[in-house]
Amino acid sequence: MPERRTVALVTLGCARNEVDSEELAGRLEADGWQLVEDAEDADVAVVNTCGFVEAAKKDSVDALLEANDLKGHGRTQAVVAVGCMAERYGKELAEALPEADGVLGFDDYADISDRLRTILNGGIHASHTPRDRRKLLPISPAERQGAGAGVALPGHGTATDTDPVAGPVEPVEAPADLPAGVAPVSGPRAPLRRRLDGTPVASVKLASGCDRRCTFCAIPSFRGSFISRRPSDVLNETRWLAEQGVKEVMLVSENNTSYGKDLGDIRLLESLLPELADVDGIERVRVSYLQPAEMRPGLIDVLTSTPKVAPYFDLSFQHSAPDVLRAMRRFGDTDRFLELLDTIRSKAPQAGVRSNFIVGFPGETEADLAELERFLNNARLDAIGVFGYSDEDGTEAATYETKLDEDVVGARLARVARLAEELVSQRAEERVGETLQVLVESVGGEEGAYGRGAHQAPETDGQVLFTNFEDFAGLTSGEELSVGRMVEAKVVGTEGVDLLAELLPGSVGSLACAHSEEAAR
């Protein structure tokens, strides 16, 4: 029997890319490939690139070059680029980076196994030719679901039955004899998915693409127009993840507040969230990527009052000065954003809020920057990302004539970043004395034991560090501190954005029992 070909997936960028990598992993393993963790142990290294901003693109190129350096020194024979940067630049990337043996777009994902075999066998697969993916679906959201059957949507399945929202759909059979750990996550429908780590947290795609036309953003051009996944697909994938030991699911897309608009119900997220929270084994549901201009009272109510749904608001403010926001083709201002935050906290005082901001946008004045600082000083955000403006290919803002000098942008970035660091530390200190439900993510090692509260998303926000975890070592299996458990802890101090907390006596086993009883009822 010939030796199985090996493949390593190197993932850069956001949680959406992580979901795409797990789909590619499922497809490859189902077709006989052996997945390995390190590129040096793989026949082919597949780099899932990010194409969002210059720094992310540089990281993607560096990862491709690093993988290429392995060729001739070990097992690695080929390096292949996939993901957003590959989709966005295609042939241009292939010409600029001959070290990549293949540049594949989203349309190649369904045939990823054949593409990699061709490349490994010395064949040439034509590099992806970029196109504006917004033009692949109808302008009207209501017409997209039926028209999207032939459009590659990573993380979406092809339907097999009658969906309660989308109606009758054609069956597609899953491959037979799937390897252990690989499953069609939506019943017998694609996509396949194979988890690439053993963490108790996993992302689930709620939708793909974006209909907004922010002048600084190129994402819609290579991710396409907005299209929702069917609720049944999202639910079935969540059930499958729970069977794999996942305790927290994070719903991701380019804009979760638009979910359901192409399915005829803009309030579909409000009805889906309680169903996801009821999935057996799931302890927390988190929603990311919310647009402030699209927040509605009903959604705020569900996010702040539904058991097991985190009162967490990842709000894309980007700025707060009205003139800058209009130049970005966005809505709102400082006072309206503060009113939104007041509304949220009136319903859930412990709610977590994070956001990203762009400074140095074309035309931004000192008065605009001061207005942003006024917002930040009053917003009490738990996590703040700050980016300096840079031109992005194909965006409207790149054509603006009122550009600021790079030195000015850099100085403003440093100024706001310093303020942000100070403010999130202050916000962390405000949480001293709070009691949090914390999902344990690590026990032992150099950092001791830590997890995350409801106000802390994976990767982007801070953590909760347990100060007394050793007191819970060696207890019975029902009471021991272990990865994936939901525990109660009281915040006693801070380290920057991270919280120091004491595990409460009796909480380690009792929360698990309480959740089991709730599920039984």
C-alpha positions as CSV (number, residue, x, y, z in Angstrom):
1,M,0.0,0.0,0.0
2,P,1.5,3.3,-1.0
3,E,2.4,5.8,1.7
4,R,-0.2,8.5,2.3
5,R,0.6,11.9,1.1
6,T,0.9,14.4,3.9
7,V,-0.3,18.0,4.1
8,A,0.1,20.8,6.7
9,L,-2.3,23.8,6.9
10,V,-0.8,27.1,8.0
11,T,-3.5,29.5,8.9
12,L,-3.2,33.3,9.1
13,G,-5.7,36.0,9.6
14,C,-9.2,35.9,11.2
15,A,-11.5,33.3,12.6
16,R,-13.2,33.0,9.3
17,N,-9.9,31.7,7.8
18,E,-9.7,29.2,10.6
19,V,-13.1,27.8,9.6
20,D,-12.0,27.6,6.0
21,S,-8.8,25.7,7.0
22,E,-10.9,23.1,8.9
23,E,-13.1,22.7,5.8
24,L,-10.0,22.1,3.6
25,A,-8.7,19.7,6.3
26,G,-11.9,17.7,6.2
27,R,-11.9,17.5,2.4
28,L,-8.3,16.4,2.2
29,E,-8.5,13.8,5.0
30,A,-11.7,12.4,3.5
31,D,-9.8,12.0,0.2
32,G,-6.9,10.1,1.8
33,W,-4.4,12.7,2.8
34,Q,-2.7,12.6,6.2
35,L,-2.8,15.8,8.1
36,V,0.3,16.9,10.0
37,E,0.9,19.8,12.2
38,D,4.3,21.0,11.1
39,A,5.0,22.1,7.5
40,E,8.5,20.4,7.6
41,D,6.7,17.0,8.0
42,A,4.4,17.6,5.1
43,D,4.8,16.8,1.4
44,V,2.8,20.0,0.7
45,A,2.3,23.1,2.9
46,V,-0.9,24.9,2.3
47,V,-0.8,28.5,3.5
48,N,-4.2,30.0,4.1
49,T,-3.3,33.7,3.6
50,C,-4.9,36.9,4.8
51,G,-5.4,39.8,2.4
52,F,-6.9,42.5,4.6
53,V,-4.2,45.1,5.3
54,E,-0.6,45.5,4.4
55,A,0.8,44.0,7.7
56,A,-1.4,40.9,7.2
57,K,-0.3,40.5,3.6
58,K,3.3,40.8,4.6
59,D,2.8,38.1,7.2
60,S,1.3,35.9,4.6
61,V,4.2,36.4,2.2
62,D,6.6,35.7,5.1
63,A,4.8,32.4,5.9
64,L,5.0,31.3,2.2
65,L,8.7,32.1,2.1
66,E,9.3,30.3,5.3
67,A,7.5,27.2,4.1
68,N,9.5,27.4,0.8
69,D,12.7,27.4,2.7
70,L,11.9,23.9,3.9
71,K,12.0,22.5,0.3
72,G,15.2,20.5,-0.2
73,H,15.9,20.2,3.5
74,G,13.2,17.8,4.5
75,R,10.0,16.2,3.3
76,T,8.3,19.4,1.9
77,Q,8.1,19.3,-1.9
78,A,5.5,22.1,-2.6
79,V,4.1,25.2,-1.1
80,V,0.6,26.4,-2.1
81,A,-1.2,29.6,-1.3
82,V,-4.9,29.7,-0.7
83,G,-7.2,32.2,1.2
84,C,-8.0,35.8,0.9
85,M,-4.6,37.1,-0.5
86,A,-4.6,34.3,-3.1
87,E,-8.2,35.0,-4.0
88,R,-7.6,38.8,-4.2
89,Y,-4.3,38.8,-6.3
90,G,-4.2,35.4,-7.9
91,K,-1.8,35.5,-11.0
92,E,-0.3,38.7,-9.7
93,L,0.8,37.0,-6.5
94,A,2.1,34.0,-8.5
95,E,4.3,36.2,-10.6
96,A,5.6,38.2,-7.7
97,L,6.2,35.1,-5.6
98,P,7.5,32.3,-7.8
99,E,8.4,30.4,-4.6
100,A,4.7,29.4,-4.4
101,D,4.1,26.3,-6.4
102,G,0.4,27.1,-6.7
103,V,-2.0,30.0,-6.0
104,L,-5.5,28.7,-5.6
105,G,-8.8,30.7,-5.2
106,F,-12.0,29.9,-3.5
107,D,-13.3,28.1,-6.6
108,D,-10.6,25.5,-6.2
109,Y,-11.6,24.5,-2.7
110,A,-14.1,21.8,-3.8
111,D,-11.3,20.1,-5.8
112,I,-8.4,20.9,-3.4
113,S,-7.2,17.3,-3.3
114,D,-6.9,17.0,-7.1
115,R,-5.2,20.4,-7.2
116,L,-2.5,19.4,-4.7
117,R,-1.9,16.1,-6.4
118,T,-1.4,17.8,-9.7
119,I,1.1,20.2,-8.2
120,L,3.0,17.4,-6.3
121,N,3.2,15.3,-9.4
122,G,4.9,18.1,-11.3
123,G,1.9,19.3,-13.2
124,I,0.9,22.9,-13.5
125,H,-2.5,24.2,-12.3
126,A,-3.2,27.7,-13.7
127,S,-3.0,30.3,-11.0
128,H,-6.3,31.8,-9.9
129,T,-7.6,34.7,-12.0
130,P,-9.2,37.3,-9.7
131,R,-12.6,38.7,-10.3
132,D,-15.0,40.9,-8.5
133,R,-17.0,38.4,-6.5
134,R,-19.8,40.9,-5.8
135,K,-20.9,40.3,-9.4
136,L,-21.4,36.6,-8.9
137,L,-24.7,37.1,-7.0
138,P,-27.8,39.2,-7.7
139,I,-27.9,42.7,-6.4
140,S,-31.2,41.9,-4.6
141,P,-30.5,39.9,-1.4
142,A,-33.8,38.1,-1.8
143,E,-32.7,36.6,-5.1
144,R,-29.3,35.3,-3.8
145,Q,-30.1,32.0,-2.1
146,G,-31.2,30.1,-5.3
147,A,-28.6,31.9,-7.4
148,G,-25.7,31.0,-5.1
149,A,-25.7,27.3,-5.9
150,G,-22.8,27.6,-8.3
151,V,-20.8,30.1,-6.3
152,A,-17.9,28.9,-4.1
153,L,-18.7,30.0,-0.5
154,P,-16.1,28.6,1.8
155,G,-17.7,27.3,5.0
156,H,-21.2,26.9,3.4
157,G,-22.8,23.6,2.5
158,T,-24.8,22.6,-0.4
159,A,-28.3,21.7,0.7
160,T,-29.9,18.3,1.0
161,D,-33.4,18.7,2.2
162,T,-36.2,21.2,2.8
163,D,-34.9,24.1,4.9
164,P,-37.5,25.9,7.1
165,V,-36.5,29.2,5.6
166,A,-35.0,28.5,2.1
167,G,-37.5,25.9,1.1
168,P,-36.9,22.7,-1.1
169,V,-33.3,22.0,-2.1
170,E,-31.5,19.3,-4.0
171,P,-29.8,16.4,-2.2
172,V,-26.0,16.0,-2.3
173,E,-24.5,12.9,-0.8
174,A,-21.5,12.9,1.6
175,P,-18.6,10.7,0.8
176,A,-18.8,7.2,2.3
177,D,-16.3,5.8,4.8
178,L,-15.1,9.1,6.3
179,P,-12.1,9.0,8.6
180,A,-12.7,9.4,12.3
181,G,-13.1,13.0,13.3
182,V,-14.3,14.1,9.8
183,A,-17.9,14.7,9.3
184,P,-20.4,16.6,7.0
185,V,-21.3,19.2,9.6
186,S,-24.8,19.8,8.3
187,G,-26.1,16.3,8.1
188,P,-25.2,14.5,4.8
189,R,-24.2,17.8,3.1
190,A,-20.9,19.5,2.4
191,P,-18.8,21.1,3.6
192,L,-16.8,18.5,5.5
193,R,-15.0,19.8,8.5
194,R,-12.1,18.4,10.6
195,R,-11.0,20.2,13.7
196,L,-7.3,21.2,13.7
197,D,-6.9,21.7,17.4
198,G,-8.4,20.4,20.6
199,T,-9.4,23.7,22.2
200,P,-12.9,23.9,23.7
201,V,-13.7,26.9,21.4
202,A,-14.6,26.8,17.7
203,S,-15.9,29.4,15.2
204,V,-19.0,28.8,13.0
205,K,-19.7,30.7,9.9
206,L,-23.0,32.5,10.0
207,A,-22.7,34.1,6.6
208,S,-20.2,35.2,4.0
209,G,-19.5,38.4,2.1
210,C,-20.6,42.0,2.8
211,D,-23.0,44.5,1.1
212,R,-21.6,47.5,2.9
213,R,-19.4,49.8,0.8
214,C,-17.0,51.2,3.3
215,T,-14.5,53.3,1.3
216,F,-11.4,51.8,3.1
217,C,-12.3,48.1,2.7
218,A,-11.7,45.8,-0.2
219,I,-13.2,42.7,1.4
220,P,-16.5,42.7,-0.5
221,S,-14.6,42.5,-3.8
222,F,-12.9,39.2,-3.0
223,R,-15.3,37.7,-0.5
224,G,-18.4,38.7,-2.5
225,S,-21.9,40.0,-1.6
226,F,-23.6,39.0,1.6
227,I,-25.2,35.6,1.8
228,S,-26.5,33.8,4.9
229,R,-26.2,30.2,5.7
230,R,-29.4,28.4,6.5
231,P,-30.3,28.2,10.2
232,S,-30.5,24.4,10.0
233,D,-26.9,24.2,8.7
234,V,-25.6,26.5,11.5
235,L,-27.5,24.4,14.1
236,N,-26.2,21.1,12.7
237,E,-22.6,22.3,12.6
238,T,-22.9,23.4,16.2
239,R,-24.3,20.1,17.3
240,W,-21.4,18.3,15.5
241,L,-18.9,20.6,17.2
242,A,-20.4,19.9,20.6
243,E,-19.9,16.2,19.9
244,Q,-16.3,16.9,19.3
245,G,-16.0,18.5,22.8
246,V,-16.5,22.1,21.9
247,K,-18.0,24.2,24.7
248,E,-18.1,27.6,23.1
249,V,-19.1,28.5,19.6
250,M,-18.3,32.0,18.1
251,L,-20.5,33.0,15.2
252,V,-18.4,34.7,12.5
253,S,-19.0,36.5,9.2
254,E,-18.2,39.9,7.7
255,N,-21.4,41.3,9.2
256,N,-23.5,39.2,11.6
257,T,-26.1,42.0,12.1
258,S,-27.3,41.4,8.5
259,Y,-27.9,37.7,9.0
260,G,-31.2,36.6,7.5
261,K,-31.9,39.6,5.2
262,D,-31.5,37.4,2.2
263,L,-33.6,34.7,3.8
264,G,-36.5,37.1,4.2
265,D,-36.1,37.7,8.0
266,I,-33.6,40.3,9.2
267,R,-34.4,39.2,12.8
268,L,-33.4,35.6,12.2
269,L,-30.4,35.9,14.5
270,E,-32.7,36.7,17.4
271,S,-34.5,33.4,16.9
272,L,-31.4,31.3,16.1
273,L,-29.4,32.3,19.2
274,P,-31.7,30.6,21.8
275,E,-31.7,27.4,19.7
276,L,-27.9,27.4,19.5
277,A,-27.7,28.0,23.3
278,D,-29.9,24.9,23.8
279,V,-27.6,22.6,21.9
280,D,-26.5,19.8,24.4
281,G,-22.9,20.3,25.5
282,I,-22.6,24.0,24.4
283,E,-21.9,26.2,27.4
284,R,-21.5,29.6,25.6
285,V,-22.5,31.2,22.3
286,R,-20.7,34.3,21.2
287,V,-21.5,36.7,18.3
288,S,-18.8,38.7,16.7
289,Y,-18.6,41.3,13.9
290,L,-21.6,43.6,14.7
291,Q,-22.3,46.8,12.8
292,P,-23.4,49.7,15.1
293,A,-25.7,51.2,12.5
294,E,-27.6,47.9,12.2
295,M,-28.0,47.2,15.9
296,R,-31.7,46.8,16.8
297,P,-33.5,46.7,20.2
298,G,-34.6,43.0,19.8
299,L,-31.0,41.8,19.1
300,I,-29.7,43.7,22.1
301,D,-32.4,42.1,24.2
302,V,-31.5,38.6,23.1
303,L,-27.7,39.2,23.5
304,T,-28.2,40.5,27.0
305,S,-30.8,38.2,28.4
306,T,-30.5,34.7,26.8
307,P,-28.8,32.1,29.1
308,K,-25.5,30.8,27.6
309,V,-25.4,33.7,25.1
310,A,-22.5,35.9,26.0
311,P,-23.5,39.6,26.5
312,Y,-20.6,40.5,24.2
313,F,-20.6,43.3,21.6
314,D,-17.9,43.3,18.9
315,L,-19.0,46.6,17.4
316,S,-17.2,48.0,14.4
317,F,-17.1,51.7,15.2
318,Q,-13.9,52.5,13.1
319,H,-14.1,56.2,14.2
320,S,-16.5,58.6,15.9
321,A,-16.0,62.0,14.2
322,P,-19.0,62.5,11.8
323,D,-17.0,63.9,8.9
324,V,-14.5,61.0,9.0
325,L,-17.4,58.5,9.2
326,R,-19.1,60.0,6.2
327,A,-15.9,59.9,4.2
328,M,-15.7,56.2,5.2
329,R,-19.3,55.9,4.1
330,R,-20.4,54.9,7.6
331,F,-23.0,56.3,10.0
332,G,-23.1,57.5,13.5
333,D,-21.2,59.9,15.8
334,T,-19.8,60.0,19.3
335,D,-23.0,60.7,21.1
336,R,-25.1,58.1,19.2
337,F,-22.4,55.5,19.8
338,L,-22.3,56.4,23.6
339,E,-26.1,56.1,23.7
340,L,-25.9,52.6,22.2
341,L,-23.4,51.6,24.8
342,D,-25.6,53.0,27.6
343,T,-28.5,51.0,26.2
344,I,-26.5,47.8,26.3
345,R,-25.1,48.4,29.8
346,S,-28.5,49.3,31.2
347,K,-29.6,45.8,30.3
348,A,-26.3,44.0,31.1
349,P,-23.9,46.0,33.2
350,Q,-21.1,43.5,32.9
351,A,-21.4,43.3,29.1
352,G,-18.2,43.2,27.2
353,V,-17.5,45.6,24.3
354,R,-14.6,45.7,21.9
355,S,-14.0,47.7,18.7
356,N,-11.4,48.6,16.1
357,F,-10.5,52.1,14.9
358,I,-8.7,53.7,12.0
359,V,-6.6,56.8,12.6
360,G,-5.1,59.1,9.9
361,F,-7.9,58.5,7.4
362,P,-7.7,60.9,4.5
363,G,-9.0,64.3,5.6
364,E,-8.9,63.6,9.3
365,T,-8.3,66.8,11.2
366,E,-6.9,67.4,14.7
367,A,-10.5,68.2,15.8
368,D,-11.6,64.8,14.4
369,L,-8.9,63.0,16.3
370,A,-9.9,64.8,19.5
371,E,-13.5,63.7,18.9
372,L,-12.3,60.1,18.6
373,E,-10.4,60.5,21.9
374,R,-13.5,61.9,23.5
375,F,-15.4,58.8,22.5
376,L,-12.7,56.5,23.7
377,N,-12.4,58.2,27.1
378,N,-16.2,57.8,27.7
379,A,-16.9,54.4,26.0
380,R,-15.3,52.1,28.6
381,L,-14.3,49.5,26.0
382,D,-12.8,46.2,27.2
383,A,-10.6,45.8,24.1
384,I,-9.5,48.3,21.5
385,G,-7.7,47.7,18.2
386,V,-6.1,50.7,16.5
387,F,-4.8,50.8,13.0
388,G,-3.1,53.5,11.0
389,Y,-4.7,54.2,7.6
390,S,-3.0,52.9,4.5
391,D,-4.3,52.7,0.9
392,E,-5.9,49.4,-0.1
393,D,-5.9,48.4,-3.8
394,G,-9.2,49.0,-5.4
395,T,-10.8,51.0,-2.6
396,E,-12.5,54.4,-3.0
397,A,-10.4,55.9,-0.2
398,A,-7.2,55.1,-2.2
399,T,-8.4,57.7,-4.7
400,Y,-8.9,60.5,-2.2
401,E,-6.6,63.5,-2.6
402,T,-6.6,64.6,1.0
403,K,-4.0,62.1,2.2
404,L,-2.1,62.7,5.4
405,D,1.7,62.3,5.5
406,E,2.9,58.9,6.7
407,D,4.7,60.6,9.6
408,V,1.4,62.2,10.7
409,V,-0.5,58.9,10.5
410,G,2.3,57.2,12.5
411,A,2.3,59.8,15.2
412,R,-1.5,59.7,15.5
413,L,-1.4,55.9,15.6
414,A,1.1,56.0,18.4
415,R,-0.9,58.6,20.3
416,V,-4.2,56.7,20.1
417,A,-2.6,53.4,20.8
418,R,-1.1,54.7,24.0
419,L,-4.5,56.0,25.1
420,A,-6.2,52.7,24.2
421,E,-3.7,50.7,26.2
422,E,-4.3,52.9,29.2
423,L,-8.1,52.8,28.9
424,V,-8.4,49.1,28.5
425,S,-6.3,48.7,31.6
426,Q,-8.6,51.1,33.5
427,R,-11.6,49.1,32.3
428,A,-10.1,45.9,33.5
429,E,-9.6,47.5,36.9
430,E,-13.3,48.4,37.0
431,R,-14.0,44.7,36.9
432,V,-12.2,44.0,40.2
433,G,-14.8,42.5,42.5
434,E,-17.0,41.1,39.7
435,T,-17.9,37.4,39.7
436,L,-17.4,35.8,36.2
437,Q,-18.3,32.6,34.6
438,V,-15.0,31.5,33.0
439,L,-14.4,28.8,30.4
440,V,-11.1,27.1,31.3
441,E,-8.7,26.9,28.4
442,S,-5.4,25.8,29.9
443,V,-4.4,24.1,33.1
444,G,-0.7,23.8,34.1
445,G,2.3,25.0,32.2
446,E,4.3,28.2,32.6
447,E,1.2,30.4,32.8
448,G,-0.6,28.2,35.4
449,A,-4.3,28.0,34.6
450,Y,-6.4,30.5,32.7
451,G,-9.6,30.9,30.8
452,R,-12.0,33.6,29.4
453,G,-15.0,35.4,30.8
454,A,-18.1,36.2,28.7
455,H,-16.6,39.6,27.9
456,Q,-13.4,38.1,26.4
457,A,-13.3,36.7,22.9
458,P,-10.6,34.2,21.8
459,E,-7.3,35.7,20.5
460,T,-8.4,39.4,20.4
461,D,-9.2,40.1,24.1
462,G,-7.7,39.5,27.5
463,Q,-7.8,36.4,29.7
464,V,-8.7,35.4,33.2
465,L,-5.7,34.1,35.1
466,F,-6.5,31.9,38.1
467,T,-4.5,32.7,41.2
468,N,-5.5,29.7,43.3
469,F,-5.8,27.0,40.7
470,E,-3.4,24.7,42.6
471,D,-6.0,24.4,45.4
472,F,-8.2,22.4,42.9
473,A,-5.5,20.0,41.8
474,G,-5.9,16.3,42.5
475,L,-9.7,16.5,43.3
476,T,-12.2,14.0,42.0
477,S,-13.1,14.0,38.3
478,G,-16.3,15.8,39.0
479,E,-14.5,18.7,40.8
480,E,-11.1,19.0,39.3
481,L,-10.1,22.0,37.2
482,S,-9.9,20.9,33.6
483,V,-9.9,22.4,30.1
484,G,-13.5,22.9,28.9
485,R,-15.0,23.4,32.3
486,M,-17.1,26.5,33.0
487,V,-16.3,27.8,36.5
488,E,-17.0,30.8,38.7
489,A,-14.2,33.1,39.7
490,K,-14.0,36.5,41.5
491,V,-11.8,39.2,40.0
492,V,-9.2,40.2,42.6
493,G,-6.7,42.1,40.4
494,T,-5.4,42.9,37.0
495,E,-2.3,42.7,34.8
496,G,-2.9,45.2,32.0
497,V,-6.0,43.9,30.1
498,D,-5.8,40.5,31.8
499,L,-7.8,39.8,35.0
500,L,-6.5,37.9,38.1
501,A,-9.3,35.9,39.7
502,E,-9.8,33.4,42.5
503,L,-11.8,30.3,41.8
504,L,-14.8,30.2,44.1
505,P,-15.1,27.1,46.4
506,G,-17.6,24.6,45.1
507,S,-17.9,26.3,41.7
508,V,-15.8,23.9,39.6
509,G,-18.2,21.0,39.9
510,S,-21.4,22.8,40.7
511,L,-21.6,24.9,37.4
512,A,-21.2,21.7,35.3
513,C,-24.0,20.0,37.4
514,A,-26.2,23.1,37.1
515,H,-25.9,23.2,33.3
516,S,-26.6,19.5,33.0
517,E,-29.7,19.9,35.1
518,E,-30.8,22.9,33.0
519,A,-30.3,20.9,29.8
520,A,-32.3,18.0,31.3
521,R,-35.2,20.3,32.0
